[in-house]
Amino acid sequence: MKSSKLIELLKDGNMVVPMYLLKNYKKLNLELDEFIFLMYLYNKGNRFVFDPNLFAQDFDLGLKDIMNYISHLTDKGFITVEVLKNDKDVMEEVVLLDNFYQKLKLFVIDDINQDEKKSKDESTIYEVIEQEFGRTLSSMEYEIIRAWLDSNFSEELIKEALKEAVMNGVTNLKYIDKILYEWGKKNIKTVKDVEDHRKKRNAQLEKNKEKDSNIDLDVIDWDWFNEGE
């Protein structure tokens, strides 16, 4: 089934496709043509008569193609075909979409959990900084931290910059911002990069010790801002 069929059905007003599903159907492990057929069934309701000949007519496809779609969606756990009594107490073969709604519910819940986890992860850095500063952050400070996160500074790197600031007795975001800025200039993007840079710095100090015995190698921090390349 070509994707243009979906556009044709939408234009004709014969099918409604939730934008959320259209954007995420691949996450449901569906091919586009399977998704289109599932949406066709979705538009018929949760329970309806199993009529493959009608389905074939609506899609202008062969009966074999329709049965393949039914088989794929059944195997993937989206629909079931059962024999049940109708309102007139007559047995008939029907399509049920209960499984699809269950999958969709779990999918949405997973999305919500992921969003909440992301939000919780982001809140962690605020709490850590407040704990280190011993006070509540201002709204402006929250915006500054948010800007760091939006600029792809990881929480781990921000925490490392916070550690540097605290080690130097400074508890303000301006100082941390300068550290992050300098790290960015040096292409330091991870905590490992920071550690590698420290090792390189310590090696240079060790080398300089031979020339200047007054260099204190026990100092574990340094001036990131005036450091020579």
C-alpha positions as a Markdown table, in Angstrom:
| # | Residue | x | y | z |
|---|---|---|---|---|
| 1 | Met | 0.0 | 0.0 | 0.0 |
| 2 | Lys | 1.5 | 3.3 | -1.0 |
| 3 | Ser | 1.7 | 6.2 | 1.6 |
| 4 | Ser | -0.3 | 8.3 | -0.9 |
| 5 | Lys | -3.3 | 6.2 | 0.0 |
| 6 | Leu | -3.3 | 7.6 | 3.5 |
| 7 | Ile | -3.3 | 11.2 | 2.1 |
| 8 | Glu | -6.1 | 10.3 | -0.2 |
| 9 | Leu | -8.2 | 8.8 | 2.6 |
| 10 | Leu | -7.5 | 11.9 | 4.8 |
| 11 | Lys | -8.5 | 14.3 | 2.1 |
| 12 | Asp | -11.7 | 12.4 | 1.5 |
| 13 | Gly | -12.5 | 12.7 | 5.2 |
| 14 | Asn | -12.9 | 8.9 | 5.4 |
| 15 | Met | -10.3 | 8.4 | 8.1 |
| 16 | Val | -9.1 | 10.3 | 11.1 |
| 17 | Val | -5.5 | 9.7 | 12.3 |
| 18 | Pro | -4.4 | 11.2 | 15.6 |
| 19 | Met | -1.3 | 13.2 | 15.0 |
| 20 | Tyr | 0.4 | 11.7 | 18.1 |
| 21 | Leu | 0.1 | 8.2 | 16.5 |
| 22 | Leu | 1.2 | 9.4 | 13.0 |
| 23 | Lys | 4.4 | 10.8 | 14.5 |
| 24 | Asn | 5.1 | 7.7 | 16.6 |
| 25 | Tyr | 3.8 | 4.7 | 14.7 |
| 26 | Lys | 7.3 | 3.4 | 14.1 |
| 27 | Lys | 7.8 | 3.1 | 17.9 |
| 28 | Leu | 4.8 | 0.7 | 17.8 |
| 29 | Asn | 6.8 | -1.6 | 15.5 |
| 30 | Leu | 4.5 | -1.0 | 12.6 |
| 31 | Glu | 5.2 | -0.5 | 8.9 |
| 32 | Leu | 3.5 | 2.4 | 7.3 |
| 33 | Asp | 1.0 | 0.3 | 5.4 |
| 34 | Glu | 0.2 | -1.7 | 8.5 |
| 35 | Phe | -0.3 | 1.5 | 10.4 |
| 36 | Ile | -2.7 | 2.9 | 7.7 |
| 37 | Phe | -4.8 | -0.3 | 7.8 |
| 38 | Leu | -4.8 | -0.2 | 11.6 |
| 39 | Met | -6.1 | 3.4 | 11.5 |
| 40 | Tyr | -8.8 | 2.3 | 9.1 |
| 41 | Leu | -9.9 | -0.3 | 11.6 |
| 42 | Tyr | -9.5 | 2.2 | 14.5 |
| 43 | Asn | -12.0 | 4.5 | 12.7 |
| 44 | Lys | -14.5 | 1.7 | 12.8 |
| 45 | Gly | -14.6 | 1.6 | 16.6 |
| 46 | Asn | -13.5 | -0.9 | 19.2 |
| 47 | Arg | -15.7 | -3.8 | 18.0 |
| 48 | Phe | -17.2 | -4.4 | 14.5 |
| 49 | Val | -18.0 | -7.1 | 12.1 |
| 50 | Phe | -15.1 | -8.9 | 10.5 |
| 51 | Asp | -15.8 | -8.3 | 6.8 |
| 52 | Pro | -12.5 | -8.7 | 4.7 |
| 53 | Asn | -14.4 | -8.3 | 1.5 |
| 54 | Leu | -15.6 | -4.8 | 2.6 |
| 55 | Phe | -12.1 | -4.0 | 3.8 |
| 56 | Ala | -10.7 | -5.0 | 0.4 |
| 57 | Gln | -13.3 | -2.9 | -1.4 |
| 58 | Asp | -12.5 | 0.2 | 0.7 |
| 59 | Phe | -8.8 | -0.1 | 0.0 |
| 60 | Asp | -9.1 | -1.3 | -3.5 |
| 61 | Leu | -6.9 | -4.3 | -2.6 |
| 62 | Gly | -7.0 | -8.0 | -3.1 |
| 63 | Leu | -8.5 | -10.2 | -0.4 |
| 64 | Lys | -5.1 | -11.9 | 0.1 |
| 65 | Asp | -3.5 | -8.5 | 0.9 |
| 66 | Ile | -6.2 | -7.7 | 3.4 |
| 67 | Met | -5.8 | -11.1 | 5.1 |
| 68 | Asn | -2.1 | -10.5 | 5.3 |
| 69 | Tyr | -2.7 | -7.2 | 7.1 |
| 70 | Ile | -5.1 | -8.9 | 9.5 |
| 71 | Ser | -2.6 | -11.6 | 10.2 |
| 72 | His | 0.3 | -9.2 | 10.8 |
| 73 | Leu | -1.7 | -7.0 | 13.2 |
| 74 | Thr | -3.0 | -10.1 | 15.0 |
| 75 | Asp | 0.5 | -11.5 | 15.3 |
| 76 | Lys | 1.9 | -8.2 | 16.6 |
| 77 | Gly | -0.9 | -8.2 | 19.2 |
| 78 | Phe | -2.9 | -5.1 | 18.0 |
| 79 | Ile | -6.2 | -6.8 | 17.1 |
| 80 | Thr | -8.1 | -10.0 | 17.7 |
| 81 | Val | -10.8 | -11.7 | 15.6 |
| 82 | Glu | -13.3 | -13.6 | 17.7 |
| 83 | Val | -16.8 | -15.1 | 17.3 |
| 84 | Leu | -19.2 | -13.4 | 19.7 |
| 85 | Lys | -23.0 | -12.9 | 20.0 |
| 86 | Asn | -24.3 | -9.6 | 18.7 |
| 87 | Asp | -27.2 | -7.6 | 20.0 |
| 88 | Lys | -29.7 | -10.0 | 18.3 |
| 89 | Asp | -28.1 | -12.9 | 20.1 |
| 90 | Val | -26.6 | -14.2 | 16.8 |
| 91 | Met | -23.0 | -15.4 | 16.7 |
| 92 | Glu | -20.8 | -13.4 | 14.3 |
| 93 | Glu | -17.1 | -12.9 | 13.7 |
| 94 | Val | -15.9 | -9.6 | 14.9 |
| 95 | Val | -12.7 | -7.6 | 15.1 |
| 96 | Leu | -11.7 | -6.3 | 18.6 |
| 97 | Leu | -9.2 | -3.5 | 19.1 |
| 98 | Asp | -8.9 | -3.9 | 22.9 |
| 99 | Asn | -5.3 | -5.0 | 22.5 |
| 100 | Phe | -4.5 | -1.9 | 20.5 |
| 101 | Tyr | -5.9 | 0.4 | 23.2 |
| 102 | Gln | -4.0 | -1.5 | 25.8 |
| 103 | Lys | -0.7 | -1.1 | 23.9 |
| 104 | Leu | -1.5 | 2.5 | 23.2 |
| 105 | Lys | -2.1 | 3.1 | 26.9 |
| 106 | Leu | 1.2 | 1.5 | 27.9 |
| 107 | Phe | 3.0 | 3.5 | 25.2 |
| 108 | Val | 1.6 | 6.8 | 26.4 |
| 109 | Ile | 2.4 | 5.9 | 30.0 |
| 110 | Asp | 6.0 | 5.1 | 29.0 |
| 111 | Asp | 6.2 | 8.5 | 27.2 |
| 112 | Ile | 4.9 | 10.2 | 30.3 |
| 113 | Asn | 7.4 | 8.3 | 32.5 |
| 114 | Gln | 10.2 | 9.3 | 30.3 |
| 115 | Asp | 9.2 | 12.9 | 30.4 |
| 116 | Glu | 8.9 | 12.8 | 34.2 |
| 117 | Lys | 12.3 | 11.1 | 34.5 |
| 118 | Lys | 13.8 | 13.8 | 32.3 |
| 119 | Ser | 12.2 | 16.5 | 34.4 |
| 120 | Lys | 13.3 | 14.7 | 37.6 |
| 121 | Asp | 16.9 | 14.4 | 36.3 |
| 122 | Glu | 17.0 | 18.1 | 35.5 |
| 123 | Ser | 15.6 | 19.0 | 38.9 |
| 124 | Thr | 18.5 | 17.1 | 40.5 |
| 125 | Ile | 21.1 | 19.7 | 39.4 |
| 126 | Tyr | 19.1 | 22.5 | 41.0 |
| 127 | Glu | 18.8 | 20.6 | 44.2 |
| 128 | Val | 22.6 | 19.8 | 44.3 |
| 129 | Ile | 23.5 | 23.5 | 43.7 |
| 130 | Glu | 21.1 | 24.7 | 46.3 |
| 131 | Gln | 22.6 | 22.2 | 48.8 |
| 132 | Glu | 26.1 | 23.3 | 48.0 |
| 133 | Phe | 25.2 | 27.0 | 48.2 |
| 134 | Gly | 23.2 | 26.5 | 51.4 |
| 135 | Arg | 20.3 | 28.6 | 50.1 |
| 136 | Thr | 17.4 | 28.6 | 47.6 |
| 137 | Leu | 18.2 | 29.6 | 44.1 |
| 138 | Ser | 16.6 | 32.7 | 42.6 |
| 139 | Ser | 14.4 | 32.6 | 39.5 |
| 140 | Met | 17.2 | 34.2 | 37.6 |
| 141 | Glu | 19.6 | 31.5 | 38.7 |
| 142 | Tyr | 17.2 | 28.8 | 37.6 |
| 143 | Glu | 17.1 | 30.4 | 34.2 |
| 144 | Ile | 20.9 | 30.4 | 34.0 |
| 145 | Ile | 21.1 | 26.7 | 34.9 |
| 146 | Arg | 18.3 | 26.0 | 32.4 |
| 147 | Ala | 20.4 | 27.8 | 29.8 |
| 148 | Trp | 23.4 | 25.5 | 30.6 |
| 149 | Leu | 21.2 | 22.4 | 30.1 |
| 150 | Asp | 19.8 | 23.8 | 26.9 |
| 151 | Ser | 23.4 | 24.5 | 25.7 |
| 152 | Asn | 24.1 | 20.7 | 26.1 |
| 153 | Phe | 26.2 | 21.0 | 29.2 |
| 154 | Ser | 25.5 | 17.7 | 31.0 |
| 155 | Glu | 24.5 | 17.6 | 34.6 |
| 156 | Glu | 27.7 | 15.7 | 35.4 |
| 157 | Leu | 29.8 | 18.5 | 33.8 |
| 158 | Ile | 27.9 | 21.2 | 35.7 |
| 159 | Lys | 28.4 | 19.3 | 38.9 |
| 160 | Glu | 32.1 | 19.1 | 38.2 |
| 161 | Ala | 32.2 | 22.9 | 37.6 |
| 162 | Leu | 30.3 | 23.3 | 40.8 |
| 163 | Lys | 32.9 | 21.2 | 42.6 |
| 164 | Glu | 35.7 | 23.4 | 41.2 |
| 165 | Ala | 33.9 | 26.5 | 42.4 |
| 166 | Val | 33.3 | 25.2 | 45.9 |
| 167 | Met | 37.0 | 24.0 | 46.1 |
| 168 | Asn | 38.0 | 27.6 | 45.4 |
| 169 | Gly | 35.6 | 28.9 | 48.0 |
| 170 | Val | 33.2 | 30.5 | 45.5 |
| 171 | Thr | 29.5 | 29.9 | 45.6 |
| 172 | Asn | 27.9 | 31.8 | 42.8 |
| 173 | Leu | 26.8 | 30.9 | 39.3 |
| 174 | Lys | 28.8 | 33.5 | 37.6 |
| 175 | Tyr | 32.0 | 31.7 | 38.6 |
| 176 | Ile | 30.6 | 28.4 | 37.5 |
| 177 | Asp | 29.5 | 29.9 | 34.2 |
| 178 | Lys | 33.1 | 31.1 | 33.6 |
| 179 | Ile | 34.4 | 27.6 | 34.3 |
| 180 | Leu | 32.0 | 26.1 | 31.8 |
| 181 | Tyr | 32.8 | 28.8 | 29.3 |
| 182 | Glu | 36.6 | 28.0 | 29.6 |
| 183 | Trp | 35.9 | 24.3 | 29.4 |
| 184 | Gly | 33.9 | 24.9 | 26.2 |
| 185 | Lys | 36.8 | 26.8 | 24.7 |
| 186 | Lys | 39.1 | 23.8 | 25.5 |
| 187 | Asn | 36.5 | 21.4 | 24.0 |
| 188 | Ile | 36.0 | 19.8 | 27.5 |
| 189 | Lys | 32.6 | 18.2 | 27.3 |
| 190 | Thr | 32.7 | 15.3 | 29.8 |
| 191 | Val | 34.0 | 14.6 | 33.3 |
| 192 | Lys | 36.5 | 12.3 | 31.7 |
| 193 | Asp | 37.8 | 15.3 | 29.6 |
| 194 | Val | 38.2 | 17.3 | 32.8 |
| 195 | Glu | 40.1 | 14.4 | 34.4 |
| 196 | Asp | 42.3 | 14.1 | 31.4 |
| 197 | His | 43.0 | 17.8 | 31.4 |
| 198 | Arg | 43.9 | 17.6 | 35.1 |
| 199 | Lys | 46.4 | 14.8 | 34.4 |
| 200 | Lys | 47.9 | 16.8 | 31.6 |
| 201 | Arg | 48.2 | 19.8 | 33.9 |
| 202 | Asn | 49.7 | 17.8 | 36.7 |
| 203 | Ala | 52.2 | 16.3 | 34.3 |
| 204 | Gln | 53.2 | 19.8 | 33.2 |
| 205 | Leu | 53.6 | 20.9 | 36.8 |
| 206 | Glu | 55.8 | 17.8 | 37.4 |
| 207 | Lys | 57.9 | 18.8 | 34.5 |
| 208 | Asn | 58.2 | 22.4 | 35.7 |
| 209 | Lys | 59.2 | 21.2 | 39.2 |
| 210 | Glu | 62.5 | 20.2 | 37.8 |
| 211 | Lys | 63.0 | 23.9 | 36.8 |
| 212 | Asp | 61.3 | 25.5 | 39.7 |
| 213 | Ser | 61.3 | 23.8 | 43.1 |
| 214 | Asn | 58.9 | 26.4 | 44.4 |
| 215 | Ile | 56.0 | 25.0 | 42.5 |
| 216 | Asp | 53.5 | 23.4 | 44.9 |
| 217 | Leu | 52.3 | 20.2 | 43.3 |
| 218 | Asp | 49.9 | 19.5 | 46.2 |
| 219 | Val | 47.5 | 22.1 | 44.9 |
| 220 | Ile | 44.6 | 20.2 | 43.3 |
| 221 | Asp | 42.9 | 23.2 | 41.6 |
| 222 | Trp | 44.1 | 25.9 | 39.3 |
| 223 | Asp | 43.0 | 29.0 | 37.6 |
| 224 | Trp | 41.0 | 27.9 | 34.6 |
| 225 | Phe | 40.6 | 31.4 | 33.4 |
| 226 | Asn | 44.3 | 32.4 | 33.0 |
| 227 | Glu | 45.7 | 29.0 | 32.3 |
| 228 | Gly | 48.2 | 28.9 | 29.4 |
| 229 | Glu | 47.5 | 26.7 | 26.5 |
